[in-house]
């Protein structure tokens, strides 16, 4: 009798392991197939509003993350910050500790690490660091307001709000619960509203500066205006007129949403981005989009001639600002 129970128990354990393996494989395969089924020619028919690449330039090694502040690009590499002007002309470098996760530039240059935040002056002098609240923190992304710094913690699945003196203000938890399968937990600030990705739920959530939940938007699916795979969107960016840009991995694409969550258009599909499966990090300056891939930053401008064909809903309006000169 005991042998029979052992056999049954072993069978149940095997089924559980096999089921978990199937789930993981299915999630990975889904992440690589974000195109709508039955739309195999989408890459051939898609026309980007920002098809016109006006410039590209290289850093000395892979760009981990970057930010644009007052017409200057700050690119975080493995062990240094490389500074460029908007034309891609290299200005200077300064050394940093390796394994940086995120960068945000405002009154200081804030560098995010898994368990701390370092901050530097603009001439590359380290001014200090703030340690995480717990040793098991896993900080992933960072944004700032006038008085606060917000970081996402992928391990503890919450947002950490601290003041500019490095003191903890509060932990912010999602009312639906953050699900973060693979460190896709980006965060941005738009006019003192905090937006962050809840990638396991295929949503973007918004919060006040006091940590109160405002709303969420997003849905699962492969069609335009939805997020596919196990963990999208991977990156968020803001535009000068308050729109939200999302970047997805699997079959990478960059899309534009209004700050109320209304989908506007796809700006780049996998083909126009250059393919692969990794998400492309992006930042904006005026009507231009800066997109990082490996050690290269490419700059794209709005093409009014293509807008009528690619986005009838946007008419001839640039998604990055209210209007453009013809």
C-alpha positions in Angstrom: 0.0 0.0 0.0 2.8 2.4 0.9 4.5 1.6 -2.5 1.3 2.5 -4.3 1.1 5.9 -2.4 4.7 6.6 -3.3 4.1 5.9 -7.0 1.0 8.2 -7.0 2.9 10.9 -5.2 5.8 10.6 -7.7 3.4 10.9 -10.6 1.8 14.0 -9.1 5.2 15.6 -8.6 6.2 14.8 -12.2 2.9 16.3 -13.5 3.5 19.5 -11.5 7.0 19.9 -12.8 6.0 19.1 -16.4 3.1 21.6 -16.1 5.4 24.3 -14.8 7.9 23.6 -17.6 5.1 23.9 -20.1 4.0 27.2 -18.7 7.6 28.7 -18.8 8.1 27.5 -22.4 4.7 28.8 -23.5 5.4 32.2 -21.8 8.7 32.5 -23.6 7.2 31.6 -27.0 4.4 34.0 -26.5 6.8 36.8 -25.7 8.4 36.2 -29.1 5.1 36.3 -31.0 3.5 39.7 -30.4 2.2 40.1 -34.0 -1.5 39.5 -34.4 -2.2 36.0 -35.7 -3.1 36.0 -39.4 -1.2 39.3 -39.9 2.0 37.8 -41.2 2.6 40.6 -43.6 2.3 43.4 -41.0 6.0 44.1 -41.1 5.8 44.6 -44.9 2.7 46.9 -44.7 3.5 49.0 -41.7 4.6 52.6 -42.4 6.2 54.5 -39.5 5.5 58.1 -38.7 9.1 58.4 -37.7 10.7 56.4 -40.6 13.1 59.2 -41.3 16.4 58.5 -39.4 18.3 61.7 -39.3 21.3 60.7 -37.3 23.0 57.9 -35.3 26.1 57.8 -33.2 28.0 55.3 -31.1 29.2 55.1 -27.5 32.4 53.2 -26.7 30.4 50.2 -25.4 26.9 48.9 -24.8 24.5 51.5 -23.5 22.8 50.2 -20.4 20.4 53.2 -20.1 20.3 56.8 -20.9 18.5 60.1 -20.2 18.2 63.5 -21.9 18.3 66.7 -19.9 18.5 70.3 -21.2 19.6 69.1 -24.6 22.3 66.9 -23.3 22.4 63.0 -23.5 23.7 61.1 -20.5 24.4 57.5 -21.5 25.3 55.0 -18.7 27.8 52.3 -19.9 29.3 49.5 -17.9 31.6 51.6 -15.7 31.2 55.2 -16.9 28.8 57.9 -18.0 29.3 59.2 -21.6 27.9 62.6 -22.3 26.8 63.8 -25.8 25.1 66.7 -27.3 21.9 66.2 -29.3 23.9 65.9 -32.5 25.9 63.0 -31.1 29.1 64.9 -30.5 30.9 63.4 -27.5 31.5 65.8 -24.7 33.2 64.0 -21.8 33.1 60.8 -19.6 33.3 60.1 -15.9 33.8 56.9 -14.0 31.0 55.2 -12.1 30.6 51.8 -10.3 29.6 49.0 -12.6 26.2 47.3 -12.8 24.1 50.4 -13.0 20.4 49.8 -13.6 18.9 53.2 -14.4 19.6 56.9 -14.8 17.6 60.1 -14.3 19.0 63.6 -14.7 17.5 66.6 -13.0 19.1 68.6 -10.2 21.7 65.8 -10.0 22.7 62.8 -12.0 20.9 59.9 -10.2 22.2 56.4 -10.9 20.2 53.4 -9.8 21.8 50.1 -8.6 20.0 47.0 -7.2 20.3 48.1 -3.6 21.2 51.8 -3.7 21.1 55.1 -5.4 24.2 57.1 -6.2 24.1 60.8 -7.2 26.7 62.9 -9.0 27.2 66.5 -9.9 27.3 67.4 -13.6 31.1 67.5 -13.6 31.2 63.8 -12.5 31.9 64.2 -8.8 30.1 61.7 -6.6 28.0 63.6 -4.0 26.6 60.6 -2.0 24.6 57.5 -2.0 21.4 56.2 -0.4 21.1 52.6 0.6 18.0 50.5 0.0 15.7 49.8 2.8 16.4 46.1 2.8 19.2 43.8 1.7 16.9 41.9 -0.6 15.7 45.0 -2.6 16.1 44.7 -6.3 15.7 48.3 -7.7 15.0 48.4 -11.4 13.9 51.9 -12.6 14.0 55.5 -11.3 12.2 58.8 -11.8 12.1 62.1 -9.9 9.9 65.0 -9.1 10.8 68.4 -7.6 10.9 67.0 -4.1 10.9 63.2 -4.4 12.7 60.2 -6.0 10.6 57.1 -7.0 12.1 53.7 -7.7 10.6 50.4 -8.5 11.6 47.3 -6.5 11.2 44.1 -8.5 11.9 41.8 -5.6 9.5 43.4 -3.1 7.0 44.3 -5.9 6.3 47.9 -4.8 7.4 51.5 -5.6 9.7 53.2 -3.1 9.2 56.9 -2.5 12.0 58.8 -0.8 12.7 62.5 -0.4 15.7 64.4 -1.8 17.5 63.9 1.5 17.3 60.1 1.0 14.7 59.5 3.7 12.0 56.9 3.1 8.5 58.5 2.6 6.4 55.4 1.8 6.1 52.1 -0.1 3.4 52.2 -2.8 1.7 48.9 -3.6 -0.6 48.3 -6.5 -4.3 47.7 -5.6 -4.2 44.8 -8.2 -0.8 43.6 -7.1 2.4 44.1 -9.2 3.4 41.0 -11.2 7.0 41.4 -12.5 8.1 38.2 -14.3 11.4 39.5 -15.7 12.4 42.9 -14.4 10.0 44.8 -16.7 9.1 47.5 -14.1 9.7 50.9 -15.6 8.5 54.2 -14.1 8.2 57.8 -15.3 6.8 61.1 -14.1 4.5 63.3 -16.2 3.5 66.6 -14.6 3.7 65.1 -11.1 1.7 62.0 -12.0 3.7 58.8 -11.6 3.2 56.1 -14.3 4.7 52.6 -13.9 4.4 49.3 -15.8 2.6 46.3 -14.2 4.0 44.2 -17.0 2.8 40.8 -15.8 -0.8 42.2 -16.0 -0.1 44.0 -19.3 -1.0 47.4 -17.7 0.3 50.8 -16.9 -0.8 52.3 -13.6 -0.8 55.9 -12.4 -0.3 57.4 -8.9 -0.4 60.7 -7.2 2.7 62.1 -5.3 1.1 60.9 -2.1 1.0 57.3 -3.4 -2.7 57.2 -4.1 -3.8 55.0 -7.0 -5.4 56.9 -9.9 -6.1 54.5 -12.7 -4.7 51.8 -15.0 -4.9 51.0 -18.7 -3.8 48.3 -21.0 -4.9 44.8 -22.0 -3.4 41.5 -23.1 -3.3 40.9 -26.9 -1.2 41.0 -30.0 -3.2 43.7 -31.8 -2.3 47.4 -31.9 -3.0 49.0 -28.5 -2.5 45.8 -26.5 0.5 44.2 -24.8 1.5 40.6 -25.6 4.0 38.1 -24.1 4.6 37.4 -20.5 5.9 40.9 -19.4 5.1 44.0 -21.4 5.5 47.0 -21.7 9.2 46.8 -20.9 10.1 50.6 -21.1 8.1 53.8 -20.7 9.0 57.3 -21.9 7.2 60.7 -21.8 6.8 63.3 -24.6 6.9 67.0 -24.3 3.1 67.2 -24.7 2.3 64.6 -22.0 1.9 61.5 -24.2 3.3 58.1 -23.1 5.5 55.9 -25.2 5.7 52.2 -24.6 8.4 49.8 -25.8 7.8 46.1 -26.0 10.0 43.0 -26.2 9.5 39.7 -27.9 8.5 41.2 -31.2 9.7 44.7 -30.4 7.6 47.8 -31.1 7.1 51.3 -29.8 3.6 52.7 -29.4 2.1 56.0 -28.3 -0.7 56.6 -25.8 -2.4 59.7 -24.4 -1.9 60.3 -20.7 -5.5 59.2 -20.2 -4.5 55.8 -21.6 -6.1 56.2 -25.0 -4.1 54.4 -27.7 -2.9 56.6 -30.5 -0.7 54.7 -32.9 2.3 52.4 -33.3 5.4 54.5 -34.0 7.9 51.7 -34.8 7.4 48.0 -35.4 10.1 45.3 -35.2 11.2 45.7 -38.8 11.7 49.5 -38.6 13.5 49.1 -35.2 15.9 46.5 -36.6 14.5 43.3 -35.3 15.6 41.0 -32.5 13.6 40.2 -29.4 14.9 42.7 -26.8 13.0 45.9 -26.1 14.5 49.2 -27.3 14.9 51.9 -24.8 13.8 55.4 -26.0 13.8 59.0 -24.9 12.4 62.1 -26.6 13.5 65.7 -27.1 11.0 67.9 -28.8 9.6 66.1 -31.8 12.6 63.8 -32.1 12.8 60.2 -30.7 16.2 58.8 -29.6 16.4 55.0 -29.6 19.2 53.0 -28.1 20.3 49.6 -29.4 23.5 48.0 -28.1 26.0 50.9 -28.3 24.2 53.0 -30.9 21.7 55.8 -30.4 19.5 56.5 -33.5 17.6 59.7 -33.9 14.2 59.8 -35.8 12.1 62.8 -36.9 8.5 63.0 -37.8 7.6 62.7 -41.5 4.4 64.5 -42.4 4.2 62.9 -45.8 3.8 59.5 -44.3 1.3 60.5 -41.6 -1.8 60.3 -43.9 -1.0 56.7 -44.8 0.1 55.4 -41.4 -2.2 57.1 -38.9 -5.5 58.6 -40.2 -6.6 59.1 -36.6 -3.6 61.3 -35.9 -4.1 63.2 -39.2 -0.9 65.2 -39.6 -0.2 65.8 -36.0 3.1 64.7 -34.5 2.4 62.3 -31.6 5.2 64.0 -29.7 3.8 67.5 -29.8 0.5 69.3 -30.7 1.6 70.3 -34.2 4.4 70.5 -36.6 5.3 72.9 -39.3 4.9 71.6 -42.8 
